[in-house]
Amino acid sequence: MLERIELEQEWEVARIELKMLQKVKEEELMIQQKLEEQHQTQLEQEHKELELQNEEGKMLLQQEDQEESDENMIAEFTDRAGVSNLTSVEELDENEQLERMAEAEQESSQPI
């Protein structure tokens, strides 16, 4: 009879330990799932950042290609025979235009 009581007590202790182990495993599983979710979120964020950098790089390359194309076109026009004496165009604001016009009038009104 004493043996049976001891066996029942051992069995109860074993059952409690088993429940504790199950809880620990559940907690470990939850922690692992949270870590995986955080890792997945981090990977998605890094992926978005890389896509953005890739798009910015593509835009920069397109801009550089366009600038190079424009330079080549200008070079083509200036390298043609009979066109080498092209004058450059200078943009002036309104005040500069008025000053130049006044200077030109003064020069034309002065006696030679």
For each residue, the residues with C-beta under 8 A, 3 or more apart:
1: 4 5
2: 5 6
3: 6 7
4: 1 7 8
5: 1 2 8 9
6: 2 3 9 10
7: 3 4 10 11
8: 4 5 11 12
9: 5 6 12 13
10: 6 7 13 14
11: 7 8 14 15
12: 8 9 15 16
13: 9 10 16 17
14: 10 11 17 18
15: 11 12 18 19
16: 12 13 19 20
17: 13 14 20 21
18: 14 15 21 22
19: 15 16 22 23
20: 16 17 23 24
21: 17 18 24 25
22: 18 19 25 26
23: 19 20 26 27
24: 20 21 27 28
25: 21 22 28 29
26: 22 23 29 30
27: 23 24 30 31
28: 24 25 31 32
29: 25 26 32 33
30: 26 27 33 34
31: 27 28 34 35
32: 28 29 35 36
33: 29 30 36 37
34: 30 31 37 38
35: 31 32 38 39
36: 32 33 39 40
37: 33 34 40 41
38: 34 35 41 42
39: 35 36 42 43
40: 36 37 43 44
41: 37 38 44 45
42: 38 39 45 46
43: 39 40 46 47
44: 40 41 47 48
45: 41 42 48 49
46: 42 43 49 50
47: 43 44 50 51
48: 44 45 51 52
49: 45 46 52 53
50: 46 47 53 54
51: 47 48 54 55
52: 48 49 55 56
53: 49 50 56 57
54: 50 51 57 58
55: 51 52 58 59
56: 52 53 59 60
57: 53 54 60 61
58: 54 55 61 62
59: 55 56 62 63
60: 56 57 63 64
61: 57 58 64 65
62: 58 59 65 66
63: 59 60 66 67
64: 60 61 67 68
65: 61 62 68 69
66: 62 63 69 70
67: 63 64 70 71
68: 64 65 71 72
69: 65 66 72 73
70: 66 67 73 74
71: 67 68 74 75
72: 68 69 75 76
73: 69 70 76 77
74: 70 71 77 78
75: 71 72 78 79
76: 72 73 79 80
77: 73 74 80 83 86
78: 74 75 83 84 86
79: 75 76 83 84
80: 76 77 83 84
81: 84
82:
83: 77 78 79 80 86
84: 78 79 80 81
85:
86: 77 78 83
87:
88:
89:
90:
91:
92: 96 97 100
93: 96 97
94: 97 98
95: 98 99
96: 92 93 99 100
97: 92 93 94 100 101
98: 94 95 101 102
99: 95 96 102 103
100: 92 96 97 103 104
101: 97 98 104 105
102: 98 99 105 106
103: 99 100 106 107
104: 100 101 107 108
105: 101 102 108 109
106: 102 103 109 110
107: 103 104 110
108: 104 105
109: 105 106
110: 106 107
111:
112:
